[in-house]
Amino acid sequence: MIGLSGRLRSSLIIGGQGIRARKLRTFLSMVSLFLGVQAVVIVQTGASIAEHALLSNSELTQGKDGTVQMYLPSQGKALPLALETLRGRSDAVAVTSTRAIIGEPGVSPVNPGGNAFDGPGQSYTMCDASGCHGPGDPAANQAPSGEAIELQLTAITGDIRQFRPYRAEAGQWLDFSSAPSLSPRIVINRQAAKGFAMHRVPAEMRIDGATANPTPQIIGVVDDGGYQPVAYVRADELQNWLPEAALSGGNGGGLQVLMSPLATDLEQTLRARLVASGISADQIHSEPIHSRDRAAKELAIMRWIFLGMAGLVLLIGVAGILNVGLATVGERIEEFALRRAVGTPRSLLAGIVLAETLLTGLLTAAAAIGVGAVGLKLLSAVLGGREPFLQNVAFPWQAGVAGVVAGLIAGVLGGFVPAVRAARIPIATVMRA
């Protein structure tokens, strides 16, 4: 072990001296290898960013990885039991939805069915039992069109952002620490904000089954990853205007409970209470969210394809190192023969050549990783405002490891043949000097 460590140390020292003695040749070797290592770093960085983007969008629409989602029926005592069981719990949130229209009373909304706002002049089609009709069609048998916007009203019992990290764009989020207000405070998503920017509507909200039309207060705008207008409201504030029976039978089709994976006691308690109230166990469904597994499967094939392409570019760099290494060994034949004549082992000669290529590969990897990290920081600074998933993105350690591994592999492949040739130089070659 002591002899081996001594030879390794000698190889590294002599290899480093060789790199200093041939700076230009080392620089040219690094240039030929840089693109290959940089390609591996970029592919690994891109895969990590793509995974982050997919997970970010999935977390907005479904929930964070590991979150347990439970679906409950809308009929019976499911809603009051769920609200009572979740009261005071910070590790679970109940979500239910209904339809709401904000604007002039007695008119049809500008987006029937809660369609998205794609821009001025967008035409909407509404289908019913008599067929499909456009706005203003007498056959539609509907109220006259006016300044009103239809959206999905989502009632929540707590801060849902711990499970779905909605990104705030303006204003503030719902405050669950204060007493419920008689004027419901709502937070709208980007699609709804686009509609309110296009149309000036009165602050009157009509909800199916409500005892009266409340006056909502829009306190914030969030990006929830959705493509339809949505407004979020505290469930206890909505219950001031909407009976539980009407809320339970909303257009959401049921009640969803999002809970922490550690809240197993809550899941068991809620399930037992629902079954005891007469709800069939088959109507209660719960499952954890596996967003990361789905994203990994989607990215695996793409990552391997691009890694294969990066490997081809890396082989070109290996060929450059191999060419430079063979030329270097050819110039140093007398030196290696003299070393053999004074008793230097063949393994040490091979180690000297291999150490030079390995150090060259590591220097190239360090340069590629540094350029990748700086480039990612600049990309985040330039495009972070337009692409939220690029904001404050950190350079992935997987890309750094991949760059180092690529540099080592290139050093071994590019230096193996020159190292073998240096070890086979006969001692008689020293007579040429």
C-alpha positions in Angstrom: 0.0 0.0 0.0 2.8 2.4 0.9 4.6 1.6 -2.5 1.4 2.0 -4.4 0.6 5.4 -2.8 4.2 6.5 -3.5 3.9 5.6 -7.2 0.5 7.4 -7.4 2.0 10.4 -5.8 5.0 10.4 -8.1 2.7 9.9 -11.1 0.6 13.0 -10.2 3.7 15.1 -9.5 5.5 14.3 -12.7 2.2 14.5 -14.6 1.6 18.0 -13.3 5.1 19.0 -14.2 4.5 17.7 -17.7 1.3 19.8 -18.0 3.2 22.9 -16.9 5.9 22.2 -19.4 3.5 21.9 -22.3 0.9 24.6 -21.5 -0.2 25.2 -25.1 -0.6 21.5 -25.9 -2.6 21.1 -22.7 -4.8 24.0 -23.6 -5.5 22.6 -27.0 -6.4 19.2 -25.4 -8.8 21.0 -23.1 -10.4 22.9 -26.0 -11.1 19.7 -27.9 -12.5 18.1 -24.8 -14.4 21.1 -23.4 -17.4 20.8 -25.8 -18.0 17.1 -24.9 -17.9 17.7 -21.2 -20.0 20.8 -21.5 -22.6 18.9 -23.5 -22.9 16.3 -20.7 -23.2 19.1 -18.1 -25.8 20.9 -20.2 -27.9 17.7 -20.7 -27.8 16.9 -17.0 -28.7 20.5 -16.1 -31.5 20.7 -18.7 -32.9 17.4 -17.4 -32.9 18.7 -13.8 -34.6 22.0 -14.9 -37.2 20.1 -17.0 -37.9 17.9 -14.0 -38.3 20.9 -11.8 -40.6 22.6 -14.3 -42.8 19.5 -14.6 -42.9 19.1 -10.9 -43.7 22.8 -10.4 -46.6 22.6 -12.8 -47.8 19.3 -11.3 -47.6 20.7 -7.8 -49.8 23.7 -8.8 -52.6 21.6 -10.3 -52.4 18.3 -8.2 -50.2 18.8 -5.1 -46.8 18.3 -3.7 -45.2 14.9 -4.0 -46.3 12.6 -1.2 -49.5 14.6 -0.4 -52.5 12.3 0.4 -55.6 13.2 -1.5 -59.0 11.8 -0.4 -62.1 12.1 -2.5 -65.5 12.2 -0.7 -69.0 12.0 -2.2 -71.0 15.3 -2.2 -74.2 13.8 -0.9 -75.2 13.0 2.7 -73.2 14.3 5.6 -69.8 14.2 4.0 -69.3 18.0 3.9 -70.3 18.8 7.5 -68.5 15.8 8.9 -65.3 16.7 6.9 -65.5 20.4 8.1 -66.0 19.3 11.7 -63.2 16.8 11.6 -60.7 19.2 9.9 -61.5 22.1 12.3 -58.3 23.2 14.0 -56.1 20.9 11.9 -53.2 22.6 10.1 -52.1 19.4 8.3 -55.1 19.0 6.1 -57.4 21.2 3.9 -60.8 20.4 2.4 -61.6 21.7 -1.1 -64.9 21.9 -2.9 -66.1 24.0 -5.8 -69.2 25.5 -7.2 -70.2 27.9 -10.0 -70.3 31.7 -9.6 -71.0 34.7 -11.8 -69.6 38.1 -10.9 -71.1 41.1 -12.7 -74.5 42.5 -13.8 -77.5 40.6 -12.5 -79.9 38.9 -15.0 -77.4 38.7 -17.9 -75.4 35.9 -19.5 -71.7 35.9 -18.8 -69.2 36.9 -21.5 -67.6 33.5 -21.0 -70.5 30.9 -20.7 -69.4 27.8 -18.9 -66.4 29.5 -17.4 -64.3 29.4 -20.6 -60.9 30.9 -20.7 -60.3 34.4 -22.0 -58.1 34.1 -25.1 -58.4 37.8 -26.1 -60.8 40.4 -27.4 -63.3 39.1 -29.9 -63.2 35.6 -28.7 -66.4 33.8 -29.5 -67.9 31.3 -27.1 -70.3 28.4 -27.7 -72.9 27.2 -25.2 -74.4 23.7 -25.6 -77.6 22.5 -24.0 -80.5 20.1 -24.7 -81.5 22.1 -27.7 -78.1 22.1 -29.3 -75.1 24.3 -29.4 -75.5 28.1 -29.8 -73.3 31.1 -30.0 -73.7 34.3 -28.0 -76.8 36.3 -29.0 -78.5 33.3 -30.8 -82.3 33.5 -30.1 -82.5 29.7 -30.2 -80.3 29.6 -27.1 -83.2 30.7 -24.9 -80.8 32.5 -22.5 -80.6 35.9 -20.8 -79.1 38.7 -22.8 -75.4 39.1 -22.7 -73.9 41.6 -20.4 -70.9 42.6 -18.3 -70.6 39.5 -16.2 -67.8 36.8 -15.8 -68.4 33.2 -14.9 -65.8 31.3 -12.9 -65.3 28.4 -10.7 -65.5 29.3 -7.0 -63.3 27.0 -4.9 -63.9 27.0 -1.2 -61.1 25.9 1.1 -60.9 25.3 4.8 -57.2 26.3 5.3 -54.1 27.5 3.5 -53.9 25.2 0.5 -50.5 26.5 -0.5 -48.8 24.0 1.8 -50.0 21.3 -0.6 -50.3 23.3 -3.8 -47.7 26.1 -3.8 -49.6 28.8 -5.8 -47.3 31.6 -6.9 -48.5 35.1 -5.7 -48.6 37.7 -8.5 -50.4 40.6 -6.8 -52.1 41.4 -3.5 -52.2 38.9 -0.8 -53.5 35.4 0.0 -56.5 34.5 2.1 -56.1 35.1 5.9 -57.5 32.2 7.9 -56.5 33.6 11.3 -59.2 36.3 11.3 -63.0 36.0 11.8 -65.0 35.2 8.6 -66.2 38.3 6.8 -69.8 38.9 5.6 -68.3 40.2 2.4 -66.4 37.2 1.1 -62.7 37.9 0.2 -61.6 36.1 -2.9 -58.2 35.5 -4.6 -58.4 35.0 -8.4 -56.1 33.2 -10.7 -54.4 34.6 -13.8 -57.1 33.6 -16.2 -59.8 35.3 -14.1 -57.6 38.4 -13.7 -57.3 38.5 -17.5 -61.1 38.6 -17.7 -61.5 41.3 -15.1 -58.9 43.4 -17.0 -60.9 43.0 -20.2 -64.3 43.7 -18.8 -65.5 46.2 -16.2 -68.1 44.3 -14.1 -70.0 45.3 -11.0 -69.0 43.7 -7.7 -72.0 41.4 -7.3 -71.6 37.6 -7.1 -74.3 35.2 -8.0 -74.0 31.6 -6.7 -76.4 28.8 -7.4 -78.4 28.1 -4.2 -77.2 31.2 -2.3 -79.6 33.0 0.0 -78.5 36.4 -1.4 -75.9 37.9 -3.8 -72.8 38.8 -1.8 -70.4 41.6 -2.7 -66.9 40.0 -3.1 -63.6 41.7 -2.3 -60.7 40.7 -4.7 -57.6 40.8 -2.5 -55.0 39.0 -4.6 -54.0 37.2 -7.8 -52.2 33.9 -8.0 -50.8 31.6 -10.6 -52.4 28.2 -10.0 -51.4 26.6 -13.3 -55.0 26.4 -14.5 -56.5 27.4 -17.9 -59.9 28.5 -16.7 -61.0 31.4 -14.5 -61.0 30.4 -10.8 -61.6 32.3 -7.5 -60.6 31.0 -4.1 -62.6 31.8 -1.0 -62.7 30.7 2.7 -65.3 28.0 3.2 -66.6 29.6 6.4 -67.1 32.9 4.6 -68.9 31.2 1.7 -71.2 29.4 4.2 -72.5 32.8 5.4 -74.3 33.0 2.0 -74.5 29.4 0.8 -76.1 26.5 2.9 -74.1 23.3 3.3 -76.7 21.5 1.1 -76.1 23.8 -1.8 -72.3 23.8 -1.4 -72.3 20.0 -1.2 -74.1 19.7 -4.5 -71.9 22.2 -6.3 -70.5 21.7 -9.7 -67.3 20.4 -8.3 -68.9 17.0 -8.0 -67.7 16.2 -4.6 -65.2 17.1 -1.8 -61.5 16.7 -1.9 -59.3 16.6 1.2 -55.5 17.2 0.9 -53.5 16.1 3.9 -50.0 15.5 5.0 -48.6 12.0 4.6 -48.0 12.0 8.4 -51.7 12.7 9.1 -52.7 9.0 9.1 -54.8 9.4 12.2 -56.9 12.1 10.5 -57.5 9.9 7.4 -58.6 6.9 9.6 -60.9 9.1 11.7 -62.5 10.8 8.8 -63.1 7.5 7.0 -64.6 5.9 10.1 -66.9 8.8 10.7 -68.1 8.9 7.1 -68.8 5.1 7.0 -70.6 5.4 10.4 -72.9 8.1 8.9 -74.1 5.8 6.2 -71.7 6.6 3.3 -70.4 3.5 1.5 -66.7 2.8 1.9 -66.5 2.3 -1.9 -67.3 6.0 -2.3 -64.3 7.1 -0.3 -61.1 7.0 -2.2 -57.6 8.1 -1.1 -54.2 7.9 -2.8 -50.8 9.7 -2.4 -49.5 11.9 -5.2 -46.5 10.6 -7.0 -45.6 13.5 -9.2 -41.8 12.8 -9.2 -42.2 9.2 -10.4 -44.4 10.3 -13.3 -41.9 13.1 -14.2 -39.0 10.7 -14.0 -40.6 8.3 -16.4 -41.4 11.1 -18.9 -37.8 12.5 -18.7 -35.9 9.2 -18.7 -36.1 8.5 -22.4 -35.4 12.1 -23.4 -32.4 12.2 -21.0 -30.8 9.1 -22.4 -31.2 10.3 -26.0 -29.5 13.6 -25.3 -26.8 11.9 -23.2 -26.1 9.7 -26.2 -25.7 12.7 -28.4 -23.4 14.3 -25.7 -21.4 11.1 -25.5 -20.7 11.3 -29.2 -19.4 14.9 -28.8 -17.4 13.7 -25.8 -15.8 10.9 -28.0 -14.6 13.6 -30.4 -12.8 15.3 -27.4 -11.4 11.9 -26.4 -10.0 11.5 -29.9 -8.3 14.9 -29.6 -6.7 13.9 -26.3 -5.6 10.6 -27.7 -4.0 12.3 -30.7 -2.1 14.8 -28.5 -1.1 12.0 -26.1 0.4 9.8 -28.8 2.3 12.8 -30.2 3.6 13.7 -26.7 4.8 10.1 -26.1 6.5 10.1 -29.4 8.4 13.2 -28.5 9.4 11.8 -25.0 10.6 8.4 -26.1 14.2 9.1 -25.0 13.0 10.5 -21.6 10.9 7.4 -20.9 13.7 5.1 -22.1 16.1 6.8 -19.7 13.7 6.5 -16.9 13.4 2.8 -17.6 17.2 2.5 -17.7 17.5 3.9 -14.1 14.9 1.5 -12.8 11.6 3.2 -13.2 8.8 0.6 -13.3 6.6 0.3 -16.4 3.5 0.9 -14.3 5.0 4.3 -13.2 5.6 5.3 -16.7 2.1 4.4 -17.7 0.8 6.3 -14.6 2.7 9.4 -15.5 1.0 9.6 -19.0 -2.3 8.6 -17.6 -2.0 11.2 -14.8 -1.5 14.0 -17.4 -4.7 13.1 -19.3 -6.7 12.6 -16.0 -5.6 16.0 -14.8 -6.4 17.5 -18.2 -9.9 15.9 -18.0 -10.5 17.3 -14.4 -9.3 20.8 -15.4 -11.7 20.7 -18.4 -14.5 19.4 -16.2 -13.9 22.3 -13.7 -14.0 24.8 -16.6 -17.2 23.3 -18.0 -19.0 23.2 -14.6 -18.0 26.8 -14.0 -19.3 28.0 -17.3 -22.5 26.0 -16.8 -23.1 27.5 -13.3 -22.5 31.0 -14.5 -24.7 30.5 -17.6 -27.5 29.1 -15.5 -27.3 32.1 -13.2 -27.5 34.5 -16.1 -30.4 32.6 -17.6 -32.2 32.8 -14.3 -31.6 36.5 -14.1 -32.7 37.2 -17.7 -35.7 34.9 -18.0 -36.7 34.4 -14.4 -39.3 37.2 -14.6 -41.1 35.5 -17.5 -40.7 31.8 -16.5 -41.4 31.4 -12.7 -39.7 28.0 -12.6 -36.4 29.7 -13.5 -36.5 32.0 -10.6 -33.7 31.4 -8.1 -32.9 28.1 -9.7 -29.7 26.6 -8.3 -27.0 24.7 -10.3 -27.8 21.0 -9.8 -25.2 19.0 -8.1 -26.0 16.1 -10.4 -24.7 18.2 -13.3 -21.4 18.8 -11.5 -21.0 15.1 -10.7 -21.8 14.2 -14.3 -19.2 16.7 -15.5 -16.4 15.3 -13.2 -17.3 11.7 -14.3 -17.2 12.7 -17.9 -13.8 14.4 -17.5 -12.4 11.3 -15.7 -13.8 8.9 -18.4 -12.4 11.1 -21.1 -9.0 11.2 -19.4 -8.9 7.4 -19.0 -10.0 6.7 -22.6 -7.7 9.3 -24.1 -4.7 8.4 -22.1 -4.9 4.6 -22.0 -3.3 3.9 -25.4 -0.5 6.5 -24.9 0.1 5.1 -21.4 0.5 1.5 -22.8 2.8 2.8 -25.5 5.0 4.6 -23.0 5.2 1.5 -20.8 6.4 -0.6 -23.7 9.3 1.7 -24.8 12.4 -0.5 -24.7 15.4 0.5 -22.7 17.7 0.3 -25.8 16.0 3.4 -27.1 18.1 5.5 -24.7 21.1 4.8 -27.0 19.6 7.2 -29.5 20.2 10.1 -27.2 
